[in-house]
Amino acid sequence: MRSTLVTARHLLSRAVAALAVTLVVALLLPAAPASAHGQLATSTPLTGTVVREPLTQLGLYFTEKPASNAHFTVTGPTGSRVDSGWSYSEPKRLDKPVQEYFMVNGVFEPRLYHTGFPAMVSVAHWPAKGRYTASYLSVASDGEAVRGSVTFDYQGPSTAAPAGWTPPTDGPAPTLLALVEGTPSASPDAAGASPDAGATGAPANEPAGATEEGPGGGLPPWLVPGLIVVVVAAVVLVAARRRPAARGTAVSTRRAAGPPRKPGTPARKPGNRSGGPARRGRR
């Protein structure tokens, strides 16, 4: 019984230790990588930096060529827009490669992008010092939305708006919004995305049979082994508690009952150990 109890405790301690390791790894590791392509690789200026000269253009570099109807805005500290259209420019080699993930046969596979495809956003003027935000909305060759913003602080001189210029108020094109919202009939080519823009000469399109999943699709990879460890620990704990109690009950029952009496054996009289007639005391 003692060896069984020791074994049960040992198994329980190992199960608890495995569960603890699983939970720690799950908390330390990042979530499943996103499979979207064409994300922002770098920008000029970088987000969080200080600009001290009035730039005429802002450069946003993506891992794929932005869609032809991509939407860009630059908003000043007063909340009004100061952008004046955008245009393509020559791709440039990135100082630091960007890694994106592709879902291939149910497994995320990394791919390095060494080239940045720019969208040059024109700035009409710099009305005041403060925080400026450059926002973008596009769609990648895999149909995933490409959206985000770059925020920086401008501390340069104020500049006047061009003659006859008015702050733009236009929004994203309806076709772009349809693609971003995931309309089934929409295709990346309709948005003008380049199907062969990618990195290291590899096509951006997925191999036949590959499926795309976002970071929130399916269960977390650590959930199943974690549940298995919890179930095993619970089973071992219940077994460790029941076995000693059951054996202790059997032993106590045997001791209380005593050895079975043979049939035909007369009951012993009190005070007569030999079984003969009782002795009379002296008068």
C-alpha positions as CSV (number, residue, x, y, z in Angstrom):
1,M,0.0,0.0,0.0
2,R,2.8,2.4,0.8
3,S,4.5,1.7,-2.5
4,T,1.2,2.3,-4.4
5,L,0.7,5.6,-2.6
6,V,4.3,6.7,-3.3
7,T,3.8,5.9,-7.0
8,A,0.5,7.8,-7.2
9,R,2.1,10.8,-5.6
10,H,5.0,10.7,-7.9
11,L,2.7,10.5,-11.0
12,L,0.6,13.3,-9.6
13,S,3.7,15.5,-9.1
14,R,4.9,14.8,-12.6
15,A,1.5,15.7,-14.1
16,V,1.3,18.9,-12.1
17,A,4.8,19.9,-13.2
18,A,4.0,19.2,-16.9
19,L,0.9,21.3,-16.6
20,A,2.8,24.1,-15.1
21,V,5.4,24.0,-17.8
22,T,2.7,24.0,-20.5
23,L,1.0,27.0,-19.0
24,V,4.3,28.9,-18.7
25,V,5.2,28.2,-22.3
26,A,1.8,29.2,-23.5
27,L,2.0,32.6,-21.6
28,L,5.6,33.3,-22.8
29,L,5.2,32.4,-26.5
30,P,3.3,34.7,-28.8
31,A,0.1,33.9,-30.3
32,A,-0.2,32.1,-33.6
33,P,1.4,34.2,-36.3
34,A,-0.8,36.1,-38.7
35,S,-1.0,34.7,-42.3
36,A,-1.9,38.1,-43.9
37,H,0.5,39.3,-46.6
38,G,1.5,42.8,-47.9
39,Q,1.9,44.3,-44.4
40,L,3.8,47.5,-43.7
41,A,7.6,46.8,-43.5
42,T,8.9,50.3,-42.7
43,S,8.1,54.0,-43.2
44,T,9.7,57.4,-43.6
45,P,9.5,58.8,-41.0
46,L,9.3,55.9,-38.6
47,T,6.5,55.7,-36.1
48,G,7.3,57.4,-32.8
49,T,10.0,59.6,-34.2
50,V,10.3,63.4,-34.3
51,V,10.3,65.3,-37.6
52,R,12.0,68.7,-37.6
53,E,11.8,69.5,-41.4
54,P,8.7,70.0,-43.5
55,L,8.6,66.9,-45.7
56,T,6.8,66.9,-49.0
57,Q,6.1,63.2,-49.0
58,L,5.8,60.4,-46.5
59,G,7.0,56.9,-47.6
60,L,5.1,53.8,-46.5
61,Y,6.9,50.6,-47.6
62,F,5.0,47.3,-47.8
63,T,6.0,43.7,-48.5
64,E,3.8,43.8,-51.6
65,K,2.8,46.5,-54.0
66,P,-0.3,48.3,-52.6
67,A,-3.6,48.0,-54.4
68,S,-4.2,50.6,-57.0
69,N,-7.2,51.9,-55.1
70,A,-5.5,51.9,-51.6
71,H,-6.6,54.7,-49.4
72,F,-4.1,56.9,-47.5
73,T,-4.6,59.9,-45.2
74,V,-2.4,62.2,-43.1
75,T,-4.1,63.9,-40.2
76,G,-2.6,66.9,-38.3
77,P,-2.9,67.8,-34.6
78,T,-6.0,69.8,-35.3
79,G,-7.8,66.8,-36.8
80,S,-7.9,68.1,-40.4
81,R,-6.2,66.2,-43.2
82,V,-3.1,67.5,-44.9
83,D,-2.6,64.7,-47.5
84,S,-2.7,65.5,-51.2
85,G,-2.8,62.1,-53.0
86,W,-0.3,59.3,-53.3
87,S,1.8,57.5,-55.9
88,Y,4.0,54.5,-56.5
89,S,7.7,54.7,-56.4
90,E,10.8,52.5,-57.0
91,P,11.0,49.5,-54.6
92,K,14.0,49.5,-52.3
93,R,15.9,46.8,-50.3
94,L,14.9,46.8,-46.7
95,D,17.6,47.3,-44.1
96,K,16.0,44.6,-42.0
97,P,14.1,41.7,-43.6
98,V,10.4,41.3,-42.6
99,Q,9.1,37.9,-41.8
100,E,5.5,36.9,-42.6
101,Y,3.8,33.5,-42.2
102,F,1.9,31.5,-44.8
103,M,-0.5,28.7,-43.9
104,V,0.6,25.6,-46.0
105,N,-1.1,22.3,-45.4
106,G,-2.2,23.4,-42.0
107,V,1.2,24.6,-40.9
108,F,2.5,28.2,-40.6
109,E,5.6,28.5,-42.7
110,P,7.8,31.7,-42.4
111,R,8.9,33.7,-45.4
112,L,11.4,36.6,-45.4
113,Y,10.8,39.7,-47.4
114,H,13.8,41.8,-48.4
115,T,12.1,44.3,-50.6
116,G,9.8,47.2,-49.7
117,F,7.2,48.5,-52.2
118,P,6.5,52.1,-51.4
119,A,3.4,54.3,-51.5
120,M,4.5,57.9,-51.4
121,V,1.9,60.1,-49.7
122,S,2.1,63.8,-50.5
123,V,1.8,66.3,-47.7
124,A,0.2,69.6,-48.8
125,H,1.4,71.7,-45.8
126,W,2.3,71.5,-42.1
127,P,-0.2,73.8,-40.3
128,A,1.2,73.4,-36.8
129,K,3.6,71.5,-34.5
130,G,2.2,68.3,-32.8
131,R,1.3,64.8,-33.6
132,Y,0.6,63.6,-37.1
133,T,-0.9,60.3,-38.1
134,A,-0.6,58.6,-41.5
135,S,-3.2,55.9,-42.0
136,Y,-3.5,53.3,-44.7
137,L,-6.0,50.8,-46.0
138,S,-5.3,48.3,-48.8
139,V,-5.8,44.7,-49.6
140,A,-3.0,42.1,-50.2
141,S,-2.8,39.5,-53.0
142,D,-4.3,36.9,-50.7
143,G,-7.4,39.0,-50.1
144,E,-6.5,40.0,-46.5
145,A,-7.0,43.5,-45.4
146,V,-3.9,45.7,-44.9
147,R,-4.5,48.5,-42.5
148,G,-2.7,50.5,-39.9
149,S,-1.2,53.8,-39.1
150,V,2.2,55.6,-38.5
151,T,2.2,58.3,-35.8
152,F,5.1,60.8,-35.4
153,D,5.7,64.2,-33.8
154,Y,6.3,67.2,-36.0
155,Q,8.4,70.0,-34.5
156,G,9.4,71.9,-37.6
157,P,8.2,75.2,-38.9
158,S,4.7,75.8,-40.0
159,T,4.0,76.0,-43.7
160,A,1.1,77.5,-45.6
161,A,-1.4,75.5,-47.7
162,P,-1.1,75.8,-51.5
163,A,-3.3,78.2,-53.3
164,G,-6.8,76.8,-53.9
165,W,-6.1,73.7,-51.8
166,T,-8.8,72.3,-49.6
167,P,-8.5,69.5,-47.1
168,P,-9.7,66.2,-48.7
169,T,-12.7,64.5,-47.3
170,D,-12.9,61.4,-49.6
171,G,-13.0,57.9,-48.1
172,P,-12.0,54.5,-49.3
173,A,-13.5,53.3,-52.6
174,P,-16.5,51.0,-52.4
175,T,-14.7,48.2,-54.2
176,L,-11.9,48.4,-51.6
177,L,-14.3,48.3,-48.7
178,A,-16.0,45.3,-50.2
179,L,-12.7,43.5,-50.3
180,V,-11.7,44.5,-46.8
181,E,-15.1,43.4,-45.4
182,G,-14.6,40.0,-47.0
183,T,-17.1,39.9,-49.8
184,P,-17.0,36.3,-51.2
185,S,-17.2,37.5,-54.8
186,A,-14.4,40.0,-54.4
187,S,-10.9,39.1,-55.7
188,P,-7.6,40.7,-55.1
189,D,-7.1,41.5,-58.8
190,A,-10.2,43.8,-58.7
191,A,-8.4,46.0,-56.2
192,G,-5.3,46.2,-58.3
193,A,-3.0,44.2,-56.1
194,S,0.0,42.7,-57.7
195,P,-0.3,38.9,-57.6
196,D,3.4,38.4,-58.1
197,A,4.8,41.0,-55.7
198,G,6.7,39.3,-53.0
199,A,10.1,38.6,-51.5
200,T,13.1,36.5,-52.5
201,G,11.5,35.9,-55.9
202,A,8.8,33.7,-54.4
203,P,5.2,34.3,-55.7
204,A,2.8,35.6,-53.2
205,N,0.0,33.2,-54.2
206,E,-0.3,30.1,-52.1
207,P,0.4,26.6,-53.3
208,A,-2.5,24.4,-54.4
209,G,-4.4,23.1,-51.5
210,A,-3.1,25.6,-49.0
211,T,-5.6,27.2,-46.7
212,E,-5.4,30.6,-45.1
213,E,-6.4,31.2,-41.5
214,G,-6.2,34.4,-39.4
215,P,-4.6,34.6,-36.0
216,G,-7.9,34.1,-34.3
217,G,-9.0,31.0,-36.2
218,G,-9.3,27.6,-34.4
219,L,-8.1,26.7,-30.9
220,P,-4.8,27.8,-29.4
221,P,-2.1,25.1,-30.1
222,W,-1.4,24.7,-26.3
223,L,-5.0,24.1,-25.3
224,V,-5.3,20.4,-26.2
225,P,-2.1,19.2,-24.4
226,G,-3.0,21.4,-21.5
227,L,-6.4,19.7,-21.2
228,I,-4.9,16.3,-21.5
229,V,-2.5,17.1,-18.6
230,V,-5.3,18.4,-16.4
231,V,-7.4,15.2,-17.0
232,V,-4.5,12.9,-16.3
233,A,-3.7,14.8,-13.1
234,A,-7.3,14.6,-12.0
235,V,-7.4,10.8,-12.6
236,V,-4.2,10.2,-10.7
237,L,-5.4,12.3,-7.8
238,V,-8.7,10.5,-7.5
239,A,-6.9,7.1,-7.7
240,A,-4.4,8.2,-5.0
241,R,-7.2,9.1,-2.6
242,R,-9.4,6.0,-3.1
243,R,-6.8,3.2,-2.9
244,P,-5.5,3.8,0.7
245,A,-9.0,4.2,2.0
246,A,-10.3,1.0,0.4
247,R,-7.4,-1.1,1.8
248,G,-7.7,0.4,5.3
249,T,-11.4,-0.5,5.4
250,A,-10.7,-4.1,4.4
251,V,-8.1,-4.6,7.1
252,S,-10.2,-3.2,9.8
253,T,-13.1,-5.4,8.8
254,R,-11.0,-8.5,9.0
255,R,-9.7,-7.6,12.5
256,A,-13.2,-6.9,13.8
257,A,-14.7,-10.1,12.5
258,G,-12.0,-12.5,13.6
259,P,-11.4,-16.1,12.4
260,P,-14.6,-18.0,11.4
261,R,-15.8,-20.6,14.0
262,K,-15.8,-24.2,13.0
263,P,-19.2,-25.9,12.9
264,G,-20.0,-28.2,15.9
265,T,-17.5,-26.5,18.3
266,P,-19.2,-25.9,21.7
267,A,-19.0,-22.4,23.1
268,R,-16.5,-21.9,25.8
269,K,-17.7,-21.3,29.3
270,P,-16.3,-18.3,31.1
271,G,-13.4,-19.2,33.5
272,N,-12.8,-22.7,32.0
273,R,-9.9,-22.5,29.6
274,S,-9.5,-26.3,29.2
275,G,-13.1,-27.0,28.3
276,G,-13.8,-29.4,31.4
277,P,-16.2,-28.9,34.3
278,A,-15.8,-25.7,36.2
279,R,-13.9,-26.1,39.5
280,R,-15.6,-25.3,42.7
281,G,-13.9,-23.1,45.1
282,R,-12.9,-24.3,48.6
283,R,-15.2,-23.8,51.5
